[in-house]
Amino acid sequence: QVELVESGGGLVQAGGSLRLSCATSGRNYITLGMGWFRQAPGKEREFVAAITLNGDYTWYADSVKGRFTISRDNAKYTMYLQMNSLKPEDTGVYYCAARRLATPRYRADYWGQGPQVTVSS
């Protein structure tokens, strides 16, 4: 079983920045492609960003390209999502996602608990 523990959510004004972190146990970390999804109130969960096992490729939803950056530190078994130029439409619950030997762009094997990100206008 893989446990994903997120941190870094909160309230920020439009134009501000937040960084989310997702830590996992080291035993399986290197076999996991990782990513972020989000769910706004009344909407379905949507893909935000993903990164390969060794961090050499990344993918982003069109809505966050140029503003968000996904990265991972394999020595710390942690993945990050740096969110800049935040907009009110970025508000939602952000879920860390992991998938064994693949990148979680459409589905995931494991999910975090989902910290809330709220962007005020």
Secondary structure per residue as TSV (DSSP state, phi and psi in degrees):
chain	resnum	aa	ss	phi	psi
A	1	Q	-	360.0	141.0
A	2	V	-	-111.8	128.8
A	3	E	-	-106.4	131.1
A	4	L	E	-114.1	124.9
A	5	V	E	-120.5	115.4
A	6	E	E	-98.2	158.2
A	7	S	E	-155.6	162.2
A	8	G	-	108.7	-1.6
A	9	G	-	-71.1	175.1
A	10	G	E	157.0	-165.1
A	11	L	E	-107.8	133.7
A	12	V	E	-145.6	152.1
A	13	Q	E	-79.7	155.0
A	14	A	T	-54.6	137.5
A	15	G	T	92.0	-11.0
A	16	G	-	-84.4	-173.5
A	17	S	-	-132.6	152.3
A	18	L	E	-144.6	153.5
A	19	R	E	-125.5	125.1
A	20	L	E	-97.6	144.9
A	21	S	E	-123.6	150.2
A	22	C	E	-137.9	112.0
A	23	A	E	-105.1	146.6
A	24	T	E	-140.9	168.3
A	25	S	-	-66.5	143.1
A	26	G	H	-70.3	-23.2
A	27	R	H	-57.8	-40.8
A	28	N	H	-110.1	-0.4
A	29	Y	H	-56.8	-42.3
A	30	I	T	-70.7	-14.1
A	31	T	T	-93.6	1.6
A	32	L	E	-106.9	122.3
A	33	G	E	-76.6	145.8
A	34	M	E	-133.5	160.6
A	35	G	E	-168.0	-176.2
A	36	W	E	-131.0	138.2
A	37	F	E	-123.3	164.2
A	38	R	E	-143.7	157.0
A	39	Q	E	-137.7	118.3
A	40	A	-	-88.1	157.6
A	41	P	T	-55.7	128.0
A	42	G	T	77.4	6.3
A	43	K	S	-122.8	164.2
A	44	E	-	-78.4	158.0
A	45	R	-	-64.2	138.0
A	46	E	E	-130.9	152.9
A	47	F	E	-69.8	139.8
A	48	V	E	-115.4	-54.8
A	49	A	E	-161.9	157.5
A	50	A	E	-149.6	158.3
A	51	I	E	-143.3	143.0
A	52	T	-	-72.6	173.2
A	53	L	T	-54.7	-43.7
A	54	N	T	-101.7	6.3
A	55	G	S	80.8	12.0
A	56	D	S	-84.9	-15.9
A	57	Y	-	-132.6	145.2
A	58	T	E	-133.8	154.7
A	59	W	E	-132.5	149.8
A	60	Y	E	-139.2	146.7
A	61	A	-	-66.5	148.2
A	62	D	T	-57.7	-32.6
A	63	S	T	-69.5	-16.6
A	64	V	T	-118.7	-3.7
A	65	K	T	-57.8	135.2
A	66	G	T	85.2	-11.0
A	67	R	T	-116.3	-35.3
A	68	F	E	-107.5	147.8
A	69	T	E	-134.5	124.3
A	70	I	E	-99.1	142.5
A	71	S	E	-153.3	167.9
A	72	R	E	-145.6	146.5
A	73	D	E	-116.7	99.5
A	74	N	T	-67.9	-24.0
A	75	A	T	-70.4	-25.0
A	76	K	T	-106.6	2.6
A	77	Y	T	54.1	41.0
A	78	T	E	-135.9	142.6
A	79	M	E	-115.5	151.8
A	80	Y	E	-130.7	154.6
A	81	L	E	-132.4	107.2
A	82	Q	E	-88.1	121.0
A	83	M	E	-115.6	114.7
A	84	N	-	-114.7	164.0
A	85	S	S	49.1	48.2
A	86	L	-	-65.0	145.8
A	87	K	-	-120.0	157.2
A	88	P	G	-55.9	-32.3
A	89	E	G	-72.2	-5.1
A	90	D	G	-83.2	-5.6
A	91	T	-	-61.4	137.3
A	92	G	E	162.2	-178.8
A	93	V	E	-91.4	127.5
A	94	Y	E	-104.2	123.3
A	95	Y	E	-108.8	127.3
A	96	C	E	-74.1	139.4
A	97	A	E	-134.0	147.0
A	98	A	E	-139.0	148.8
A	99	R	E	-142.7	133.1
A	100	R	E	-67.4	123.9
A	101	L	T	56.4	25.5
A	102	A	S	-157.4	170.4
A	103	T	-	-101.5	129.7
A	104	P	-	-78.8	77.5
A	105	R	S	-97.4	-25.4
A	106	Y	S	-125.0	-25.6
A	107	R	-	-154.0	166.3
A	108	A	-	-139.8	157.5
A	109	D	S	-91.4	-27.5
A	110	Y	E	-137.1	149.4
A	111	W	E	-133.4	147.2
A	112	G	-	-84.9	-178.4
A	113	Q	-	-82.5	-18.3
A	114	G	-	86.7	90.0
A	115	P	-	-75.2	149.7
A	116	Q	E	-83.9	135.0
A	117	V	E	-120.2	123.5
A	118	T	E	-124.0	125.1
A	119	V	E	-113.4	117.1
A	120	S	E	-92.4	147.8
A	121	S	-	-89.5	360.0
